[in-house]
Amino acid sequence: MDGGAAAVFAGRLHPNSAARHLLLRPSHGGVVKLLPRFFTGKSLYSQHHLQLQKQSHFAYFSTYHKNNVNSVPLSSPASNVAPVLADIDWDNIGFGLTPTDYMYIMKCSQGEKFSKGELQRFGNIELSPSAGVLNYGQGLFEGLKAYRKKDGKILLFRPEENALRLRMGAERMCMPSPTVEQFVEAVKLSVVANEKWIPPPGKGSLYIRPLLMGSGAVLGLAPAPEYTFLIFVSPVGNYFREGLAPINLIVETEMHRATPGGTGGVKTIGNYAAVLKAQSAAKAKGYSDVLYLDSVHKKYLEEVSSCNVFVVKGNLISTPAIQGTILPGITRKSILDVACSQGFQVEERLVTVDELLDADEVFCTGTAVVVSPVGSITYLNKRVSYGREGVGRVSQQLYTALTSLQMGIAEDKMGWIMEIN
C-alpha cells in the first residue's frame, strides 16, 4: 500500500463484511493502519496479477475464494446455486449509502500515468490537511450503475462513456486520469468484488461512484503533486422518494449553477456544493428540486441540480444544448438516441422558460433518476402543471425503453450493455 493517502479502515467496516479480524501495520509515516487479516504486505487484488483479458472475473475470484477463507463468496451465474446476497431489506433500500465490502484505489504523481490499482477493504481514507482536493477543490466524480439479470448476469450501462467524461473533466481541472481501459477494468473489479450487494432483479441497482482527486499536499494554489482514483459502490433504490412519479420543480431566478467559461460542463465536485443552498430552500417549501436558468440572459433553461431537463411539445422533444455550462449527461445522450429510434423529433438548442411553461410534458434525466417526470413547474410564483400531474406518456415510454435496456430485459440493439459475467 502507498503511504500518504492509504486507506484507514478502522470502525467503518459493515457488520456483514466477510473479514472482521484486523491486523495492525505501521505506514511509512508512522501512522498505524488497520488491514484485513488476509493482507500480507501485498494488495488484495492487483491489476498486474489479474490478467482480465485471459480469464473471466468470476473464474479469478472463485480461485481466490478457494485459497482465502476470508474472501467474499461469489456464485457462478452458470450454476444452479442462487447468488449470495447481503442480508438487507431489498424492498426498502432507498437512495443512500450502504457500506459494502471493497473499494478500488489507484494513485499516480503529477506528470505520470496511473498504474497498479488494487482493491482494498471499504473504509475511511487518509489525506493530508493540505491535500489539493480539500483546499482547492481539485476533484471530479462519476456515477454509473450495475444491474442483476434474472439469469444471474451482471450488466453495466455504457461505462466507457463515463471514462471519457472523466478524462474530459480531468483535462479541465489539470489532473491526470486513468485510461478508458483502466477505468472500465476498475469498475468491473469493484462490481465483482461487491457482487453480493447488487440488488435482486427489479429491486434496484448497484450505484458505482468513481472519484478522481488531488490527494497530494499543496499549500500554494497549484495542481496537487499526487492524485488518487477511487471507486466505491452502494446498493440503491429510487433517487427521488416518489419513484417514477411526478416531481415538482421551482425555477431559480437569482442563484445560478454555472457561468460561461466556468466548470459547469464537467463533473467537478464544486458544481454540487454550489446548488445546495437553493435546493435546501426549495425542499423546505415542498418542492422536489430546483431548475436553473442561464446566468447571462436569465431566460434559457440549463439543468436541474443534478439532472438534465427535457421539454415535450407534440412529437418534438427539446433539451438545452451543451455549450459549456451544462453537464453532458450520459443518460441524456442515451435518451436522445432512444427517442430518435422511436420516431420522435429531437432538438438540442436554447430552450426558453416560456417554452417550458407552454410544454405538453417535461421530464429530467440522470444516472440516479434515469427518467423523472415533472408534475409541475413554479416560476415567479406561477405554478404550471403537466398531464394532470400523472406520469406523462413520453416520460413513461422513454423510461420503460431505457430501463429495459439497462436491466437486460430488451434486446440491446444500441450496443450499450456490457456483461461482466
C-alpha positions as CSV (number, residue, x, y, z in Angstrom):
1,M,0.0,0.0,0.0
2,D,1.1,3.6,-0.6
3,G,1.9,5.8,2.3
4,G,0.4,9.3,2.4
5,A,-3.2,8.6,1.3
6,A,-3.6,4.9,2.0
7,A,-6.9,3.7,3.4
8,V,-7.6,3.7,7.1
9,F,-10.2,1.1,7.7
10,A,-10.9,1.5,11.5
11,G,-14.5,1.5,12.6
12,R,-16.1,1.7,9.1
13,L,-16.4,-1.9,8.0
14,H,-20.0,-3.1,7.6
15,P,-21.1,-5.7,10.1
16,N,-21.7,-8.1,7.2
17,S,-18.2,-7.7,5.9
18,A,-16.5,-11.1,5.2
19,A,-13.3,-10.3,7.1
20,R,-13.8,-8.7,10.6
21,H,-10.4,-9.7,12.0
22,L,-7.8,-7.0,11.5
23,L,-4.1,-6.6,11.9
24,L,-2.1,-3.6,12.8
25,R,0.5,-2.4,10.4
26,P,2.6,0.8,10.5
27,S,2.6,3.1,7.5
28,H,5.6,4.9,6.1
29,G,4.7,8.0,8.1
30,G,4.3,6.1,11.4
31,V,0.5,6.1,11.4
32,V,-0.9,2.7,12.5
33,K,-3.3,1.4,9.9
34,L,-5.9,-1.4,10.2
35,L,-5.8,-4.0,7.5
36,P,-7.9,-7.2,6.9
37,R,-6.1,-10.3,8.1
38,F,-5.5,-11.7,4.6
39,F,-3.5,-8.6,3.7
40,T,0.1,-9.8,3.9
41,G,2.0,-6.8,2.6
42,K,0.5,-7.1,-0.9
43,S,-2.7,-5.8,-2.3
44,L,-5.8,-7.9,-2.2
45,Y,-6.1,-8.0,-6.0
46,S,-3.9,-6.0,-8.3
47,Q,-4.2,-5.2,-12.0
48,H,-0.8,-6.8,-12.6
49,H,-1.9,-10.2,-11.4
50,L,-5.5,-10.4,-12.7
51,Q,-4.8,-10.7,-16.4
52,L,-8.5,-10.0,-17.0
53,Q,-8.2,-10.4,-20.8
54,K,-7.3,-14.1,-20.3
55,Q,-9.9,-15.1,-17.7
56,S,-13.3,-14.2,-16.6
57,H,-13.8,-12.1,-13.4
58,F,-15.7,-15.0,-11.8
59,A,-13.0,-17.5,-12.6
60,Y,-10.4,-15.3,-10.9
61,F,-12.5,-14.6,-7.8
62,S,-13.6,-18.2,-7.5
63,T,-10.0,-19.3,-7.4
64,Y,-9.2,-16.6,-4.9
65,H,-12.0,-17.7,-2.7
66,K,-10.9,-21.3,-2.6
67,N,-7.5,-20.1,-1.3
68,N,-8.6,-17.4,1.1
69,V,-11.2,-18.3,3.7
70,N,-11.9,-14.7,4.5
71,S,-12.8,-13.6,0.9
72,V,-16.3,-12.8,-0.2
73,P,-18.0,-15.8,-1.7
74,L,-19.3,-15.4,-5.2
75,S,-21.7,-17.6,-7.1
76,S,-21.4,-18.6,-10.7
77,P,-24.3,-17.4,-12.8
78,A,-24.0,-20.6,-14.9
79,S,-24.6,-22.8,-11.8
80,N,-28.0,-23.7,-10.3
81,V,-26.9,-22.1,-7.0
82,A,-28.6,-18.8,-6.2
83,P,-26.2,-15.9,-5.8
84,V,-25.1,-15.0,-2.3
85,L,-26.8,-11.7,-1.4
86,A,-26.2,-9.4,1.5
87,D,-28.7,-9.6,4.4
88,I,-30.6,-6.3,3.9
89,D,-34.1,-5.2,3.2
90,W,-34.0,-5.0,-0.6
91,D,-37.5,-3.6,-0.8
92,N,-36.6,-0.5,1.3
93,I,-33.0,0.4,0.4
94,G,-33.8,3.9,-0.9
95,F,-31.0,6.1,-2.3
96,G,-28.4,6.3,0.4
97,L,-25.0,4.9,1.3
98,T,-24.8,1.3,2.4
99,P,-21.2,0.4,3.3
100,T,-20.1,-2.5,1.2
101,D,-17.0,-4.7,1.2
102,Y,-14.4,-3.3,-1.1
103,M,-13.2,-0.2,-2.8
104,Y,-10.7,0.3,-5.6
105,I,-7.7,2.7,-5.3
106,M,-5.1,3.7,-7.8
107,K,-2.5,6.5,-7.5
108,C,-0.1,8.5,-9.6
109,S,2.1,11.6,-9.3
110,Q,1.7,14.7,-11.3
111,G,3.1,14.3,-14.8
112,E,2.9,10.5,-14.6
113,K,0.3,7.9,-15.5
114,F,-2.0,5.7,-13.4
115,S,-1.0,2.1,-12.9
116,K,-1.1,-0.8,-10.4
117,G,-4.6,-0.2,-8.9
118,E,-5.9,-2.5,-6.1
119,L,-9.0,-3.4,-4.2
120,Q,-9.0,-2.6,-0.5
121,R,-11.5,-3.0,2.2
122,F,-14.1,-0.2,2.2
123,G,-13.3,2.4,4.8
124,N,-12.0,5.8,5.6
125,I,-9.1,7.2,3.6
126,E,-6.2,9.2,4.9
127,L,-5.5,12.6,3.4
128,S,-3.1,15.4,4.3
129,P,-4.9,18.5,5.6
130,S,-3.2,20.3,2.8
131,A,-4.5,17.9,0.1
132,G,-5.4,19.7,-3.2
133,V,-8.9,18.3,-3.1
134,L,-9.6,19.7,0.4
135,N,-8.0,23.1,-0.1
136,Y,-8.7,23.9,-3.8
137,G,-11.5,21.6,-4.8
138,Q,-9.4,19.7,-7.3
139,G,-11.7,16.7,-7.7
140,L,-14.1,15.0,-10.1
141,F,-16.6,12.2,-9.7
142,E,-18.7,9.9,-11.9
143,G,-21.8,7.9,-11.4
144,L,-23.0,4.7,-13.1
145,K,-24.9,1.5,-12.2
146,A,-24.7,-2.2,-12.3
147,Y,-27.8,-4.3,-12.7
148,R,-28.5,-8.0,-11.9
149,K,-30.4,-10.0,-14.5
150,K,-32.7,-12.9,-13.7
151,D,-30.2,-15.3,-15.2
152,G,-27.5,-14.0,-12.8
153,K,-25.5,-12.0,-15.2
154,I,-24.4,-8.5,-14.2
155,L,-24.7,-5.6,-16.6
156,L,-23.1,-2.3,-16.9
157,F,-24.5,0.6,-19.0
158,R,-22.0,2.4,-21.2
159,P,-19.1,2.6,-18.7
160,E,-16.7,3.8,-21.4
161,E,-18.8,7.0,-21.7
162,N,-18.2,7.7,-18.0
163,A,-14.5,7.1,-18.6
164,L,-14.4,9.5,-21.5
165,R,-16.3,12.2,-19.5
166,L,-13.9,11.8,-16.6
167,R,-10.9,12.3,-18.9
168,M,-12.5,15.4,-20.3
169,G,-13.1,16.8,-16.8
170,A,-9.6,15.9,-15.7
171,E,-8.1,17.9,-18.5
172,R,-10.2,20.9,-17.4
173,M,-9.1,20.5,-13.8
174,C,-5.4,19.9,-14.6
175,M,-5.4,16.3,-13.4
176,P,-4.1,13.1,-14.8
177,S,-6.7,10.5,-15.4
178,P,-7.0,6.7,-15.9
179,T,-7.3,5.5,-19.5
180,V,-10.7,4.3,-20.7
181,E,-9.5,0.7,-20.3
182,Q,-8.2,1.2,-16.8
183,F,-11.5,2.9,-15.8
184,V,-13.7,0.1,-17.1
185,E,-11.5,-2.6,-15.7
186,A,-11.6,-0.9,-12.2
187,V,-15.3,-0.6,-12.4
188,K,-15.6,-4.3,-13.3
189,L,-13.3,-5.3,-10.4
190,S,-15.3,-3.2,-7.9
191,V,-18.6,-4.7,-9.0
192,V,-17.4,-8.3,-8.9
193,A,-15.8,-7.9,-5.5
194,N,-19.1,-6.4,-4.1
195,E,-21.4,-8.8,-6.1
196,K,-23.5,-9.7,-3.0
197,W,-24.6,-6.1,-2.7
198,I,-26.1,-6.0,-6.2
199,P,-29.9,-5.9,-5.6
200,P,-32.1,-8.7,-7.0
201,P,-33.7,-8.0,-10.4
202,G,-36.3,-5.3,-10.1
203,K,-35.2,-4.2,-6.6
204,G,-32.7,-1.5,-7.6
205,S,-29.1,-1.3,-8.7
206,L,-25.5,-1.1,-7.5
207,Y,-24.5,2.5,-7.7
208,I,-20.9,3.0,-8.6
209,R,-19.1,6.1,-7.6
210,P,-15.6,6.7,-9.2
211,L,-13.7,9.7,-7.7
212,L,-10.6,11.4,-9.0
213,M,-8.9,13.8,-6.6
214,G,-5.8,15.8,-5.9
215,S,-4.6,13.8,-2.8
216,G,-1.1,15.2,-2.6
217,A,-0.3,18.1,-0.2
218,V,-0.1,21.6,-1.7
219,L,-0.1,24.9,0.1
220,G,0.1,27.5,-2.7
221,L,-2.6,27.4,-5.5
222,A,-1.2,24.8,-7.9
223,P,-2.1,21.3,-9.2
224,A,-1.5,18.7,-6.5
225,P,1.7,16.6,-6.7
226,E,-0.3,13.3,-6.3
227,Y,-3.7,12.0,-7.4
228,T,-5.9,9.2,-6.3
229,F,-8.5,7.4,-8.4
230,L,-11.0,5.7,-6.1
231,I,-14.2,3.7,-6.7
232,F,-16.8,2.7,-4.0
233,V,-20.2,1.2,-4.5
234,S,-23.6,1.1,-2.7
235,P,-26.9,-0.7,-3.4
236,V,-29.6,1.9,-4.2
237,G,-33.3,2.2,-4.9
238,N,-35.1,5.3,-6.3
239,Y,-33.3,8.7,-6.1
240,F,-36.5,10.6,-5.6
241,R,-38.7,9.1,-2.9
242,E,-41.6,9.5,-5.3
243,G,-40.0,6.8,-7.6
244,L,-41.4,7.0,-11.1
245,A,-43.9,9.7,-10.1
246,P,-44.1,13.3,-10.9
247,I,-41.7,15.7,-9.1
248,N,-42.4,19.4,-8.5
249,L,-39.7,21.9,-9.5
250,I,-39.2,25.6,-8.8
251,V,-37.3,27.8,-11.3
252,E,-34.4,29.6,-9.5
253,T,-34.1,33.2,-10.8
254,E,-31.3,34.7,-8.6
255,M,-28.7,31.9,-8.0
256,H,-27.0,30.1,-10.8
257,R,-25.4,26.7,-11.1
258,A,-22.8,27.7,-13.7
259,T,-21.4,30.5,-15.7
260,P,-19.8,30.7,-19.2
261,G,-16.2,29.8,-19.1
262,G,-16.5,28.0,-15.8
263,T,-16.7,24.4,-14.9
264,G,-20.4,23.7,-15.3
265,G,-19.7,21.4,-18.2
266,V,-17.6,18.9,-16.3
267,K,-18.5,16.8,-13.3
268,T,-16.3,18.6,-10.7
269,I,-17.2,18.4,-7.0
270,G,-17.7,22.2,-6.7
271,N,-20.7,22.2,-9.0
272,Y,-22.7,20.3,-6.5
273,A,-21.9,22.2,-3.3
274,A,-23.0,25.4,-5.2
275,V,-26.6,24.2,-5.6
276,L,-27.2,23.1,-2.0
277,K,-28.4,26.5,-0.8
278,A,-31.1,26.9,-3.4
279,Q,-32.0,23.2,-3.3
280,S,-32.4,23.2,0.5
281,A,-34.7,26.3,0.4
282,A,-36.8,24.7,-2.3
283,K,-37.2,21.5,-0.4
284,A,-38.2,23.4,2.7
285,K,-41.1,24.8,0.6
286,G,-42.2,21.4,-0.5
287,Y,-40.5,21.3,-3.9
288,S,-38.5,18.3,-5.1
289,D,-35.7,20.2,-6.7
290,V,-34.5,23.4,-8.5
291,L,-34.4,24.2,-12.2
292,Y,-31.7,26.7,-13.1
293,L,-31.6,29.4,-15.8
294,D,-28.6,30.7,-17.7
295,S,-26.7,33.4,-15.8
296,V,-26.4,35.8,-18.7
297,H,-30.0,36.3,-20.1
298,K,-31.8,34.5,-17.2
299,K,-34.4,33.1,-19.6
300,Y,-32.8,29.9,-21.1
301,L,-33.1,26.6,-19.3
302,E,-29.9,24.9,-18.1
303,E,-30.5,22.0,-15.8
304,V,-31.8,20.7,-12.5
305,S,-29.4,20.4,-9.6
306,S,-28.1,17.0,-10.8
307,C,-30.3,16.2,-13.8
308,N,-30.7,17.3,-17.4
309,V,-34.1,18.7,-18.4
310,F,-36.3,17.9,-21.5
311,V,-39.4,19.7,-22.8
312,V,-42.0,17.9,-24.9
313,K,-44.4,19.7,-27.4
314,G,-46.3,17.4,-29.6
315,N,-43.8,15.0,-31.3
316,L,-40.9,17.4,-30.6
317,I,-38.5,16.7,-27.7
318,S,-36.2,19.6,-26.9
319,T,-33.3,19.8,-24.4
320,P,-30.7,22.6,-23.7
321,A,-27.7,22.4,-25.9
322,I,-24.3,21.5,-24.5
323,Q,-22.4,24.8,-24.5
324,G,-20.0,24.6,-21.6
325,T,-22.4,25.3,-18.7
326,I,-24.5,22.1,-18.8
327,L,-23.2,18.7,-17.9
328,P,-23.2,16.3,-20.9
329,G,-25.2,13.6,-19.2
330,I,-24.8,10.0,-20.4
331,T,-28.5,9.3,-19.7
332,R,-29.3,12.5,-21.6
333,K,-27.3,11.3,-24.5
334,S,-28.9,7.9,-24.4
335,I,-32.4,9.3,-24.2
336,L,-31.8,11.4,-27.3
337,D,-30.9,8.3,-29.2
338,V,-33.7,6.2,-27.9
339,A,-36.2,9.0,-28.6
340,C,-35.0,9.3,-32.2
341,S,-35.2,5.5,-32.6
342,Q,-38.9,5.7,-31.5
343,G,-39.8,8.3,-34.1
344,F,-39.7,11.5,-32.0
345,Q,-38.2,14.7,-33.4
346,V,-35.3,15.7,-31.2
347,E,-33.6,19.1,-30.9
348,E,-30.6,20.3,-28.8
349,R,-30.8,24.1,-28.7
350,L,-31.5,27.1,-26.5
351,V,-34.9,26.5,-24.7
352,T,-36.6,29.4,-23.1
353,V,-38.5,29.3,-19.9
354,D,-41.6,30.4,-21.8
355,E,-41.4,27.2,-23.9
356,L,-41.2,25.3,-20.6
357,L,-44.4,26.8,-19.3
358,D,-46.1,26.0,-22.6
359,A,-44.9,22.4,-22.8
360,D,-47.1,19.3,-23.0
361,E,-44.7,17.4,-20.8
362,V,-41.4,17.9,-19.0
363,F,-39.0,15.3,-17.7
364,C,-35.5,15.1,-16.2
365,T,-32.7,12.5,-16.8
366,G,-29.7,11.4,-14.9
367,T,-27.8,8.3,-13.8
368,A,-29.5,8.3,-10.4
369,V,-33.1,9.1,-11.6
370,V,-32.9,7.6,-15.1
371,V,-36.1,9.4,-16.2
372,S,-38.1,11.5,-13.8
373,P,-41.4,13.1,-15.0
374,V,-42.1,16.6,-13.9
375,G,-45.6,17.2,-12.5
376,S,-45.4,20.9,-12.0
377,I,-43.1,23.9,-12.5
378,T,-43.3,27.1,-10.4
379,Y,-41.8,30.2,-11.9
380,L,-42.2,33.7,-10.4
381,N,-44.9,32.4,-8.1
382,K,-46.9,30.9,-11.1
383,R,-47.4,27.2,-11.0
384,V,-47.9,25.2,-14.2
385,S,-49.0,21.5,-14.0
386,Y,-48.5,18.9,-16.7
387,G,-50.7,16.0,-17.6
388,R,-52.9,16.4,-14.6
389,E,-49.8,15.6,-12.5
390,G,-49.7,12.0,-13.7
391,V,-46.7,10.3,-15.4
392,G,-46.6,11.6,-19.0
393,R,-46.9,9.3,-21.9
394,V,-43.5,10.3,-23.4
395,S,-41.8,10.1,-20.0
396,Q,-43.2,6.6,-19.4
397,Q,-42.3,5.4,-22.9
398,L,-38.7,6.5,-22.7
399,Y,-38.3,5.4,-19.1
400,T,-39.5,1.9,-20.0
401,A,-37.4,1.7,-23.1
402,L,-34.2,2.8,-21.4
403,T,-34.5,0.8,-18.2
404,S,-35.5,-2.3,-20.2
405,L,-32.1,-1.9,-22.0
406,Q,-30.2,-1.3,-18.8
407,M,-31.7,-4.3,-16.9
408,G,-31.3,-6.6,-19.9
409,I,-35.0,-7.1,-20.4
410,A,-35.0,-5.7,-24.0
411,E,-32.6,-6.6,-26.8
412,D,-29.6,-4.3,-26.9
413,K,-29.6,-3.1,-30.5
414,M,-27.5,0.0,-29.5
415,G,-24.5,-1.9,-28.2
416,W,-24.6,-0.1,-24.9
417,I,-24.6,-3.0,-22.5
418,M,-21.5,-4.6,-21.1
419,E,-21.8,-8.0,-19.4
420,I,-19.5,-8.7,-16.5
421,N,-20.2,-12.4,-16.1
